[in-house]
Amino acid sequence: MLNILRLLTFALAVAAPASAQQADAPIQKVLQEHGDIISKSSRRTIGPAIDALADSGLPAAREVLNRWQAKQMWRNEETGLYVFAEEVDSDTLRIFDVADGMEIGTAPDDDYDQLKPNSGIRGMIGAALVRFQLTDPDPAMRLQALETIARDAEAAHLQTLRGAIETEQDKAIAAAMVRLERLLTIQFAEDDADRIKAIESFAGDLGVDVRATLNPLVRTRLETADAVPETKDVARVLSPASDALPREDAYDLLVSADLAKPRISREDKRAALVANLENGAVAGVQVATLDTEAARDIAYAVLAQQGKVEPVATEAEIDATLDKFVFFERYIAAPPAVALAAASALKSIENKVAVNQGLDLGLDALSLASIYFLAAIGLAITFGVMRVINMAHGEFIMMGAYTGYVVQQIVPDYTLSIIIALPLAFAVTFGAGVAMERLVIRWLYHRPLETLLATFGISIALQQIAKNIFGTQARPLTSPDWLDGSLIINDIVSISYIRIAIFVLALLFLGLILLVMNRTRLGLEVRAVTQNPRMAASMGINPDRINMLTFGFGSGIAGIAGVAIGLYAKVTSEMGSDYIVQSFMTVVVGGVGNIWGTLLGATLVGTLQKGIEFLNPSNTLAAQTYMILFIILFIQFRPRGIIALKGRAAEA
């Protein structure tokens, strides 16, 4: 009796999943209608079943496709019903209804067959799932679907995407869909005319995705023949010994095709001759006569006839053999018409890329010029008015940067801290400049060598003081959030917002300095002392006071430049030394004591440095060296700079 009950319980357990299922559920009916082709799991025939599920409009269809792709779909052998299942152990499954995902129970896995779609079927299911995402009410989900397709595109996505374009209401998403559809057309469309039309629509497009799609279509293979084939798939004819086809590579192609004897390097030939040296001769030829390549070729040929070495081609034979053949590249990745269209589009893109690279280089040069202008403008004022070679000017830039860092430690709001740091840095470095002028510089006027040595010593002392206070580790001067990121014009041209801010700051200071120098009494007195100190003194102007204020004003501007540069570069005790050389070059090239000259000098130095770095990007030190050499040559022809100072001071 007990055994009978046990058998009954087991039978019920086996039958429970089938009986508890919703056999008449709409999703189950769709699966049953296509049960035969689903069970066969053939990539060639499975399409109607997947399309039926994707087009059914049933809420459960998406989950069924997901589970099918993940190999979590099973089919009951007896009833033919489909279920979701997960393995409990090696012999038992936990069963779930495909209609609502409700758990049905457990059953032996012997009663069920697992659907195991291969990679091709999983790809088709994936394309069907993308269809659900492309029609999702959430725009973010639709954009995510486009990113998924772009990242791992398949031929099945093309029709799905075309269908989604017709129903898309969001203009931005629709434009992204149209662009992606054209890219997929280039890759997967069967009609070459459609592919060519899509390729031509991207002429001049700077998108990286376009180049990534077109480049594989113009892949070529190097081939050789007696004459150039009269076919459209020949990309270009190459000449041996040219940059595109080295002579050795051309001959190696002939050797690999069994069209020529192998060649041997001069070193290997020499080693073979040495190995066969007997009694001062090689193959009967005296060593003393083997002083030319032709003689060595003759000796090697004799050894080959004797069977002592492998026969190889001589240099003369190589040249004669190369003259018998032509070398050309043949398109191998696409039909000729498609490949030619892709090559033409890439050519137009390359031309536009070159223009935009020039524009990007110009923006970089302008950005660097604005940094050099900020760093040099204070030096231009002090150097121009006082004729003082201030080697500590870079340390005033460093002091301004550290002032900004200290302010940010006290004021956590980065925007407010920068607003506070700018005038505070001016005040700190203005005071330091006045103190330096009163204590040191004023006693060394008209003694340039002593001034240079004294300010150089001060710069070393200021660096050491900064190390003692802040340490040797770089300190962060954090920019506000609104300065994060870059202004992206296209995939090639972009400029960071920090550089834009520094450029705007440079323009503001240019305007401020011009206002001070041309519209204020201080500026009038400074210009008077610059032109003729003795005449200015006779007119009641105190040159000593003007020198003090001018040195302080120039130092204060350097402090503000330090805050701006600190947002872009690292803040360390040595940061000033990175800009002192460029500052002096900017002042000398532009014209000592001239504001507009300093602006032009900064533009010239910045453009020159970026241009050299573009031509030699792997060696920035070379850029600095070449730039200094250029400036040395420049001042040989214009020793007073681009805009020479006028008046008696120019002759001082």
C-alpha positions as CSV (number, residue, x, y, z in Angstrom):
1,M,0.0,0.0,0.0
2,L,2.8,2.4,0.9
3,N,4.5,1.7,-2.4
4,I,1.3,2.4,-4.3
5,L,1.0,5.8,-2.6
6,R,4.6,6.7,-3.4
7,L,4.1,5.9,-7.1
8,L,0.9,8.0,-7.1
9,T,2.7,10.9,-5.6
10,F,5.5,10.7,-8.1
11,A,3.1,10.5,-11.0
12,L,1.3,13.6,-9.8
13,A,4.5,15.5,-9.4
14,V,5.5,14.6,-13.0
15,A,2.1,15.6,-14.4
16,A,1.7,18.8,-12.3
17,P,3.8,21.1,-14.5
18,A,1.9,20.2,-17.7
19,S,-1.5,20.4,-16.0
20,A,-0.8,23.6,-14.2
21,Q,0.3,25.4,-17.4
22,Q,-1.9,27.8,-19.3
23,A,-2.0,25.7,-22.4
24,D,-4.4,28.1,-24.1
25,A,-2.3,31.2,-23.4
26,P,-1.8,33.3,-26.5
27,I,2.0,33.2,-26.3
28,Q,1.8,29.4,-25.9
29,K,-0.4,29.2,-29.0
30,V,2.2,31.2,-31.0
31,L,4.9,28.8,-29.9
32,Q,2.8,25.8,-30.8
33,E,2.0,27.1,-34.3
34,H,5.8,27.2,-35.0
35,G,6.7,24.3,-32.8
36,D,8.2,22.2,-35.6
37,I,10.7,24.8,-36.9
38,I,11.5,25.9,-33.3
39,S,12.4,22.3,-32.4
40,K,14.6,21.9,-35.5
41,S,16.5,25.1,-34.6
42,S,17.8,25.7,-38.1
43,R,19.1,29.2,-38.8
44,R,17.7,29.0,-42.3
45,T,14.1,28.2,-41.2
46,I,13.8,29.8,-37.8
47,G,13.1,33.3,-39.1
48,P,9.2,33.0,-39.3
49,A,9.0,31.8,-35.7
50,I,11.1,34.7,-34.3
51,D,9.2,37.2,-36.4
52,A,5.9,35.8,-35.2
53,L,6.9,36.3,-31.6
54,A,8.3,39.8,-32.2
55,D,5.3,40.9,-34.2
56,S,2.7,39.3,-31.9
57,G,2.4,42.3,-29.7
58,L,2.1,40.0,-26.6
59,P,3.6,41.3,-23.3
60,A,5.2,37.9,-22.8
61,A,6.9,37.8,-26.2
62,R,9.9,39.8,-25.1
63,E,10.6,37.6,-22.1
64,V,10.2,34.5,-24.2
65,L,12.8,35.7,-26.6
66,N,15.2,36.7,-23.8
67,R,14.9,33.2,-22.2
68,W,15.2,31.5,-25.5
69,Q,18.4,33.4,-26.3
70,A,19.7,32.5,-22.8
71,K,19.0,28.8,-23.4
72,Q,16.4,28.7,-20.6
73,M,13.5,27.5,-22.8
74,W,12.5,23.8,-22.6
75,R,9.8,21.7,-24.3
76,N,7.8,19.0,-22.7
77,E,8.2,15.8,-24.8
78,E,4.8,14.4,-24.0
79,T,2.6,17.5,-24.3
80,G,4.8,19.7,-26.7
81,L,4.2,22.7,-24.4
82,Y,7.1,25.2,-23.9
83,V,8.2,26.3,-20.4
84,F,11.0,28.3,-18.7
85,A,13.2,26.1,-16.6
86,E,16.2,26.2,-14.4
87,E,18.2,23.2,-13.1
88,V,17.8,22.3,-9.5
89,D,20.3,19.4,-9.7
90,S,21.6,17.1,-12.3
91,D,18.2,15.3,-12.7
92,T,15.5,17.9,-11.7
93,L,14.2,21.1,-13.2
94,R,12.2,23.9,-11.7
95,I,9.4,24.8,-14.2
96,F,7.9,28.3,-14.9
97,D,5.0,29.2,-17.1
98,V,5.9,31.1,-20.3
99,A,2.7,33.2,-20.1
100,D,3.2,34.9,-16.7
101,G,6.5,33.5,-15.4
102,M,4.7,31.8,-12.4
103,E,6.5,28.8,-10.9
104,I,4.7,25.6,-11.7
105,G,6.8,23.1,-9.8
106,T,9.6,20.6,-10.3
107,A,10.0,17.7,-12.6
108,P,12.7,15.3,-13.9
109,D,14.7,16.7,-16.8
110,D,14.2,13.5,-18.7
111,D,10.7,14.7,-19.7
112,Y,12.0,17.9,-21.3
113,D,14.2,18.9,-24.2
114,Q,16.3,22.1,-23.8
115,L,16.3,24.5,-26.7
116,K,19.9,25.3,-27.5
117,P,20.0,28.0,-30.2
118,N,23.4,28.3,-32.0
119,S,25.2,31.6,-32.4
120,G,23.4,32.4,-35.6
121,I,19.9,31.9,-34.1
122,R,20.9,33.9,-31.0
123,G,21.9,36.7,-33.3
124,M,18.5,36.7,-35.0
125,I,16.8,36.6,-31.6
126,G,19.0,39.6,-30.5
127,A,17.9,41.5,-33.6
128,A,14.2,40.8,-32.7
129,L,14.9,42.0,-29.1
130,V,16.4,45.2,-30.5
131,R,13.0,45.7,-32.2
132,F,11.4,45.9,-28.8
133,Q,14.0,48.4,-27.6
134,L,13.7,50.6,-30.7
135,T,9.9,51.0,-30.1
136,D,10.2,51.3,-26.3
137,P,8.3,54.4,-25.0
138,D,11.4,55.5,-23.0
139,P,13.7,57.6,-25.3
140,A,16.7,56.6,-23.3
141,M,16.0,52.9,-24.0
142,R,15.7,53.7,-27.7
143,L,19.1,55.5,-27.7
144,Q,20.6,52.6,-25.8
145,A,19.3,50.2,-28.5
146,L,21.0,52.4,-31.2
147,E,24.3,52.2,-29.2
148,T,23.9,48.5,-28.9
149,I,23.4,48.1,-32.7
150,A,26.3,50.4,-33.5
151,R,28.6,48.5,-31.2
152,D,27.8,45.1,-32.5
153,A,25.9,45.5,-35.8
154,E,24.4,42.5,-37.7
155,A,22.7,42.2,-41.0
156,A,19.4,41.4,-39.3
157,H,19.4,44.8,-37.6
158,L,19.0,46.6,-40.9
159,Q,15.4,45.9,-41.6
160,T,14.5,46.3,-37.9
161,L,16.0,49.7,-37.9
162,R,14.2,50.7,-41.1
163,G,10.9,49.8,-39.6
164,A,11.7,51.8,-36.4
165,I,12.5,54.9,-38.4
166,E,9.0,55.1,-39.8
167,T,7.4,55.3,-36.4
168,E,10.0,57.4,-34.5
169,Q,8.6,60.8,-33.4
170,D,11.7,62.3,-31.7
171,K,13.6,64.2,-34.3
172,A,17.0,63.8,-32.7
173,I,16.5,60.0,-32.3
174,A,15.1,59.8,-35.8
175,A,18.2,61.5,-37.2
176,A,20.5,59.1,-35.3
177,M,18.5,56.2,-36.6
178,V,18.8,57.4,-40.2
179,R,22.5,57.8,-39.9
180,L,22.9,54.4,-38.4
181,E,20.7,52.9,-41.1
182,R,23.0,54.3,-43.8
183,L,26.0,52.9,-42.0
184,L,24.3,49.4,-41.9
185,T,23.3,49.8,-45.5
186,I,27.0,50.2,-46.4
187,Q,27.9,47.1,-44.5
188,F,25.0,44.7,-45.1
189,A,22.8,45.8,-48.0
190,E,22.7,43.2,-50.9
191,D,22.1,45.8,-53.6
192,D,25.4,47.5,-54.5
193,A,23.5,50.6,-55.8
194,D,22.0,51.1,-52.3
195,R,25.5,50.7,-50.7
196,I,27.0,53.2,-53.1
197,K,24.2,55.7,-52.5
198,A,24.8,55.4,-48.8
199,I,28.5,55.8,-49.2
200,E,28.1,59.0,-51.3
201,S,25.9,60.5,-48.7
202,F,28.8,60.5,-46.2
203,A,31.3,62.4,-48.5
204,G,33.1,64.9,-46.2
205,D,31.6,63.5,-43.0
206,L,34.1,63.7,-40.2
207,G,32.5,61.0,-38.0
208,V,34.9,58.3,-36.8
209,D,32.1,55.8,-37.3
210,V,32.0,56.6,-41.0
211,R,35.7,56.1,-41.4
212,A,35.5,52.8,-39.4
213,T,32.8,51.6,-41.8
214,L,34.5,52.7,-45.1
215,N,38.1,51.7,-44.4
216,P,37.5,47.9,-44.5
217,L,35.9,48.3,-47.9
218,V,39.1,49.6,-49.5
219,R,41.4,46.8,-48.2
220,T,43.7,45.7,-51.0
221,R,46.1,42.8,-51.7
222,L,49.4,43.3,-53.5
223,E,49.6,41.2,-56.6
224,T,51.9,40.8,-59.6
225,A,51.5,39.8,-63.3
226,D,53.1,40.2,-66.7
227,A,50.7,43.1,-67.4
228,V,48.2,45.2,-65.5
229,P,44.7,43.4,-65.6
230,E,42.0,45.4,-67.4
231,T,39.6,45.0,-64.5
232,K,37.9,47.6,-62.4
233,D,39.1,46.1,-59.1
234,V,42.7,47.3,-59.6
235,A,43.2,50.1,-57.0
236,R,46.6,51.3,-58.2
237,V,49.8,50.3,-60.0
238,L,53.0,50.4,-57.9
239,S,56.6,50.8,-59.0
240,P,59.3,48.8,-57.2
241,A,61.8,50.8,-55.2
242,S,59.1,53.4,-54.4
243,D,58.0,54.4,-51.0
244,A,54.8,52.4,-51.4
245,L,56.6,49.3,-52.5
246,P,60.2,48.7,-51.5
247,R,62.4,46.8,-53.9
248,E,62.9,43.9,-51.5
249,D,59.2,43.5,-50.8
250,A,58.4,43.4,-54.6
251,Y,61.0,40.7,-55.2
252,D,59.9,38.7,-52.1
253,L,56.4,38.7,-53.7
254,L,57.8,37.1,-56.8
255,V,59.7,34.6,-54.8
256,S,56.7,33.6,-52.8
257,A,54.8,33.1,-56.1
258,D,57.6,30.9,-57.5
259,L,58.3,33.4,-60.2
260,A,61.9,34.1,-59.2
261,K,64.9,32.6,-57.4
262,P,65.3,33.5,-53.7
263,R,67.6,36.4,-52.9
264,I,70.3,36.6,-50.2
265,S,71.4,39.5,-48.1
266,R,74.9,40.8,-48.4
267,E,75.7,39.7,-44.9
268,D,74.6,36.1,-45.5
269,K,76.4,36.1,-48.8
270,R,79.6,37.2,-47.1
271,A,79.2,34.6,-44.4
272,A,78.8,31.9,-47.1
273,L,82.0,33.0,-48.8
274,V,83.9,33.0,-45.6
275,A,82.6,29.5,-44.7
276,N,84.0,28.3,-48.1
277,L,87.4,30.0,-47.8
278,E,90.3,27.6,-48.7
279,N,93.9,28.6,-49.0
280,G,93.1,32.3,-49.5
281,A,90.6,31.7,-52.2
282,V,86.8,31.1,-52.6
283,A,85.8,28.8,-55.5
284,G,89.2,29.4,-57.1
285,V,88.8,33.2,-56.8
286,Q,91.5,35.0,-54.7
287,V,90.1,36.9,-51.7
288,A,92.0,40.0,-52.7
289,T,89.8,40.3,-55.8
290,L,86.5,40.0,-54.0
291,D,86.4,43.7,-53.3
292,T,83.2,44.4,-55.3
293,E,79.7,43.1,-55.1
294,A,79.8,41.8,-58.6
295,A,83.0,39.8,-57.8
296,R,81.3,38.3,-54.8
297,D,78.3,37.4,-56.9
298,I,80.5,35.5,-59.3
299,A,82.2,33.6,-56.5
300,Y,78.9,32.7,-54.9
301,A,77.5,31.5,-58.3
302,V,80.5,29.2,-58.7
303,L,79.8,27.8,-55.2
304,A,76.2,27.3,-56.2
305,Q,77.3,25.4,-59.4
306,Q,79.5,23.2,-57.2
307,G,76.5,22.5,-54.9
308,K,78.1,24.0,-51.9
309,V,75.4,26.7,-51.4
310,E,71.9,27.3,-52.5
311,P,71.5,29.1,-55.8
312,V,70.2,32.7,-55.3
313,A,69.6,35.6,-57.5
314,T,72.3,38.2,-58.0
315,E,71.6,41.9,-57.8
316,A,71.6,42.1,-61.6
317,E,69.2,39.2,-61.9
318,I,66.9,40.8,-59.3
319,D,66.7,44.0,-61.3
320,A,66.1,42.1,-64.6
321,T,63.4,40.0,-63.0
322,L,61.6,43.0,-61.5
323,D,61.6,44.6,-65.0
324,K,59.5,41.7,-66.3
325,F,56.6,42.1,-64.0
326,V,54.1,44.8,-62.9
327,F,52.9,45.2,-59.4
328,F,49.4,46.4,-58.4
329,E,46.9,46.4,-55.6
330,R,43.6,44.8,-56.0
331,Y,40.4,45.5,-54.0
332,I,39.5,42.4,-52.1
333,A,36.8,43.4,-49.5
334,A,34.0,44.8,-51.7
335,P,32.9,44.8,-55.3
336,P,34.9,47.3,-57.4
337,A,32.1,49.9,-57.7
338,V,31.6,49.9,-54.0
339,A,35.3,50.0,-53.2
340,L,35.8,52.9,-55.6
341,A,32.9,54.8,-54.1
342,A,34.4,54.2,-50.6
343,A,37.8,55.3,-51.8
344,S,36.3,58.5,-53.2
345,A,34.4,59.3,-50.0
346,L,37.5,58.6,-47.9
347,K,39.5,61.0,-50.1
348,S,37.0,63.8,-49.5
349,I,37.0,63.0,-45.8
350,E,40.8,63.1,-45.7
351,N,40.8,66.6,-47.3
352,K,38.3,67.8,-44.8
353,V,40.1,66.1,-41.9
354,A,43.3,68.0,-43.0
355,V,41.4,71.3,-42.9
356,N,40.0,70.6,-39.5
357,Q,43.3,69.4,-38.1
358,G,44.7,72.7,-39.2
359,L,41.8,74.5,-37.4
360,D,42.4,72.4,-34.3
361,L,46.1,73.1,-34.4
362,G,45.3,76.8,-34.7
363,L,43.0,76.7,-31.6
364,D,45.7,74.9,-29.7
365,A,48.2,77.5,-30.7
366,L,45.8,80.4,-29.8
367,S,45.2,78.7,-26.4
368,L,48.9,78.4,-25.7
369,A,49.5,81.9,-26.9
370,S,47.0,83.2,-24.4
371,I,48.8,81.3,-21.6
372,Y,52.1,82.8,-22.7
373,F,50.6,86.3,-23.0
374,L,49.3,86.1,-19.4
375,A,52.7,84.8,-18.2
376,A,54.7,87.5,-20.1
377,I,52.6,90.6,-19.9
378,G,53.8,91.5,-16.4
379,L,57.4,90.9,-17.4
380,A,56.8,93.1,-20.5
381,I,55.8,96.0,-18.3
382,T,58.7,95.7,-15.8
383,F,61.3,94.9,-18.4
384,G,60.1,97.6,-20.7
385,V,59.9,100.4,-18.2
386,M,62.7,99.5,-15.8
387,R,65.1,97.5,-18.0
388,V,65.2,94.9,-15.1
389,I,65.9,91.3,-16.0
390,N,63.7,89.7,-13.4
391,M,64.5,85.9,-13.2
392,A,62.1,85.6,-10.3
393,H,59.1,86.4,-12.5
394,G,58.2,82.7,-12.8
395,E,58.1,82.5,-9.0
396,F,55.4,85.3,-8.9
397,I,53.3,83.0,-11.2
398,M,53.9,80.2,-8.7
399,M,52.9,82.4,-5.8
400,G,49.7,83.3,-7.5
401,A,48.9,79.6,-8.2
402,Y,49.5,78.7,-4.5
403,T,47.4,81.6,-3.4
404,G,44.5,80.0,-5.4
405,Y,45.2,76.7,-3.8
406,V,45.1,78.1,-0.3
407,V,41.8,80.0,-1.0
408,Q,40.2,76.7,-2.2
409,Q,41.2,75.0,1.1
410,I,39.2,77.7,2.9
411,V,36.4,78.3,0.4
412,P,35.1,75.0,-0.8
413,D,32.9,76.5,-3.5
414,Y,35.2,76.4,-6.5
415,T,33.5,79.2,-8.5
416,L,33.6,81.5,-5.5
417,S,37.1,80.5,-4.6
418,I,38.4,81.5,-8.0
419,I,36.6,84.8,-7.9
420,I,38.3,85.5,-4.5
421,A,41.7,84.1,-5.6
422,L,42.2,86.3,-8.6
423,P,42.2,89.7,-6.8
424,L,43.9,88.1,-3.7
425,A,46.7,86.7,-5.9
426,F,47.2,90.1,-7.4
427,A,47.4,91.7,-4.0
428,V,49.9,89.1,-2.7
429,T,52.2,89.2,-5.6
430,F,51.9,93.0,-5.9
431,G,53.1,93.3,-2.3
432,A,55.9,90.8,-2.9
433,G,56.9,92.7,-6.1
434,V,57.0,96.0,-4.2
435,A,59.0,94.5,-1.4
436,M,61.5,93.0,-3.8
437,E,61.9,96.3,-5.7
438,R,62.4,98.3,-2.5
439,L,64.8,95.9,-0.9
440,V,66.8,94.6,-3.8
441,I,66.1,96.0,-7.3
442,R,66.3,99.7,-6.5
443,W,69.9,99.3,-5.5
444,L,70.9,97.6,-8.7
445,Y,69.5,99.9,-11.4
446,H,71.7,100.1,-14.5
447,R,73.7,97.1,-13.3
448,P,72.0,94.3,-15.4
449,L,74.4,91.5,-14.5
450,E,74.1,92.0,-10.8
451,T,70.3,92.3,-11.2
452,L,70.1,89.1,-13.1
453,L,72.1,87.2,-10.5
454,A,70.2,88.7,-7.6
455,T,66.8,87.9,-9.0
456,F,68.0,84.4,-10.0
457,G,69.0,83.9,-6.4
458,I,65.6,85.2,-5.2
459,S,63.8,82.7,-7.5
460,I,65.7,79.8,-6.0
461,A,64.9,81.1,-2.5
462,L,61.2,81.4,-3.3
463,Q,61.1,77.9,-4.7
464,Q,62.7,76.5,-1.6
465,I,60.3,78.4,0.7
466,A,57.4,77.0,-1.3
467,K,58.8,73.5,-0.9
468,N,59.1,74.0,2.8
469,I,55.5,75.2,3.1
470,F,53.6,73.1,0.6
471,G,56.0,70.2,0.0
472,T,57.3,68.8,-3.3
473,Q,54.0,67.1,-4.3
474,A,51.8,68.8,-6.9
475,R,48.8,70.5,-5.4
476,P,45.4,70.6,-7.1
477,L,43.8,73.9,-8.2
478,T,40.4,72.6,-9.1
479,S,38.3,74.3,-11.7
480,P,34.6,74.9,-11.2
481,D,32.2,72.3,-12.7
482,W,31.2,74.7,-15.5
483,L,34.7,74.6,-16.8
484,D,34.9,70.8,-17.0
485,G,34.8,69.2,-20.4
486,S,35.4,70.6,-23.8
487,L,33.6,72.5,-26.5
488,I,33.3,69.9,-29.2
489,I,32.9,71.3,-32.7
490,N,33.2,68.0,-34.5
491,D,35.1,64.7,-34.1
492,I,38.4,66.4,-34.8
493,V,38.1,70.0,-33.5
494,S,37.6,70.6,-29.8
495,I,38.9,72.9,-27.1
496,S,38.6,72.6,-23.3
497,Y,36.5,75.1,-21.5
498,I,39.5,75.9,-19.2
499,R,41.5,77.0,-22.2
500,I,38.6,79.1,-23.4
501,A,38.4,80.7,-20.0
502,I,42.1,81.5,-20.1
503,F,41.8,83.0,-23.6
504,V,38.9,85.2,-22.4
505,L,40.9,86.2,-19.3
506,A,43.9,87.1,-21.5
507,L,41.6,89.4,-23.6
508,L,40.2,91.0,-20.5
509,F,43.6,91.7,-19.2
510,L,44.7,93.1,-22.5
511,G,41.8,95.5,-22.4
512,L,42.5,96.4,-18.7
513,I,46.2,97.0,-19.3
514,L,45.5,99.1,-22.3
515,L,42.9,101.1,-20.3
516,V,45.4,101.6,-17.5
517,M,48.2,102.6,-19.7
518,N,46.2,104.9,-22.0
519,R,43.4,106.3,-19.9
520,T,44.8,106.7,-16.4
521,R,47.4,109.1,-14.8
522,L,49.5,106.1,-13.7
523,G,49.6,104.9,-17.2
524,L,50.6,108.3,-18.5
525,E,53.4,108.6,-16.0
526,V,54.6,105.1,-16.8
527,R,54.7,105.9,-20.5
528,A,56.5,109.1,-19.7
529,V,59.2,107.4,-17.6
530,T,59.5,104.7,-20.3
531,Q,60.1,107.3,-23.1
532,N,62.4,109.6,-21.2
533,P,63.0,109.2,-17.4
534,R,64.9,112.5,-17.1
535,M,62.3,114.6,-18.9
536,A,59.6,112.9,-16.8
537,A,61.4,113.8,-13.6
538,S,61.7,117.4,-14.7
539,M,57.9,117.5,-15.2
540,G,57.3,116.5,-11.5
541,I,57.0,112.8,-12.0
542,N,58.8,110.7,-9.4
543,P,60.6,107.9,-11.4
544,D,61.4,106.0,-8.2
545,R,57.8,105.8,-7.2
546,I,56.7,104.8,-10.8
547,N,59.4,102.1,-10.9
548,M,58.1,100.7,-7.6
549,L,54.4,100.7,-8.7
550,T,55.3,99.4,-12.1
551,F,57.3,96.5,-10.7
552,G,54.5,95.7,-8.3
553,F,51.8,96.0,-11.0
554,G,53.8,93.6,-13.3
555,S,54.3,91.2,-10.4
556,G,50.6,91.3,-9.6
557,I,49.6,90.4,-13.1
558,A,51.9,87.5,-12.9
559,G,50.0,86.3,-9.8
560,I,46.7,86.4,-11.6
561,A,48.4,84.5,-14.5
562,G,49.4,81.9,-11.9
563,V,45.8,81.3,-10.9
564,A,44.8,80.9,-14.5
565,I,47.7,78.6,-15.4
566,G,47.2,76.6,-12.2
567,L,43.7,75.6,-13.4
568,Y,45.3,74.1,-16.5
569,A,48.7,72.9,-15.3
570,K,50.1,71.3,-12.1
571,V,50.9,73.6,-9.2
572,T,54.4,72.9,-7.9
573,S,57.3,75.0,-6.6
574,E,59.0,74.7,-10.0
575,M,56.0,75.6,-12.1
576,G,57.3,79.1,-12.7
577,S,60.5,77.8,-14.3
578,D,58.3,76.2,-17.0
579,Y,57.2,79.6,-18.2
580,I,60.1,82.0,-17.5
581,V,62.0,81.1,-20.7
582,Q,58.9,81.4,-22.9
583,S,58.0,84.7,-21.2
584,F,61.3,86.3,-22.0
585,M,61.1,84.9,-25.6
586,T,57.6,86.4,-25.9
587,V,58.8,89.8,-24.7
588,V,61.9,89.9,-26.8
589,V,60.2,88.7,-30.0
590,G,57.2,91.1,-29.5
591,G,59.2,94.1,-28.7
592,V,60.4,95.2,-25.2
593,G,57.8,97.3,-23.3
594,N,55.1,97.1,-26.0
595,I,51.7,95.6,-25.0
596,W,50.7,94.8,-28.6
597,G,54.1,93.5,-29.3
598,T,53.8,91.1,-26.4
599,L,50.5,89.9,-27.8
600,L,52.0,89.3,-31.2
601,G,55.1,87.7,-29.7
602,A,52.9,85.3,-27.6
603,T,51.0,84.4,-30.8
604,L,54.2,83.8,-32.7
605,V,55.8,81.7,-30.0
606,G,52.7,79.7,-29.3
607,T,52.0,79.0,-33.0
608,L,55.6,78.1,-33.6
609,Q,55.8,75.7,-30.7
610,K,52.5,73.9,-31.6
611,G,53.6,73.7,-35.2
612,I,56.9,72.1,-34.3
613,E,55.2,69.7,-31.9
614,F,52.7,68.7,-34.7
615,L,55.6,67.9,-37.0
616,N,57.5,66.1,-34.3
617,P,54.9,64.9,-31.7
618,S,57.2,62.3,-30.1
619,N,59.8,64.8,-28.9
620,T,58.6,67.9,-27.1
621,L,62.1,68.8,-26.0
622,A,63.0,69.1,-29.7
623,A,60.2,71.6,-30.1
624,Q,61.6,73.8,-27.4
625,T,65.1,73.6,-29.0
626,Y,64.0,74.4,-32.5
627,M,61.9,77.2,-31.2
628,I,64.8,78.8,-29.4
629,L,67.0,78.5,-32.5
630,F,64.3,80.1,-34.6
631,I,64.0,83.0,-32.2
632,I,67.8,83.5,-32.2
633,L,67.7,83.8,-35.9
634,F,64.6,86.1,-35.7
635,I,66.3,88.6,-33.4
636,Q,69.3,88.7,-35.8
637,F,67.0,90.4,-38.3
638,R,64.7,92.3,-35.9
639,P,66.7,92.8,-32.7
640,R,64.1,95.2,-31.4
641,G,61.2,92.8,-31.9
642,I,58.1,92.8,-34.0
643,I,57.0,96.2,-32.7
644,A,60.1,98.3,-31.8
645,L,59.8,100.8,-29.0
646,K,60.0,104.4,-30.2
647,G,61.6,107.4,-28.5
648,R,64.8,108.0,-26.6
649,A,64.2,104.9,-24.4
650,A,64.6,102.7,-27.4
651,E,68.2,103.9,-27.7
652,A,69.0,103.5,-24.0
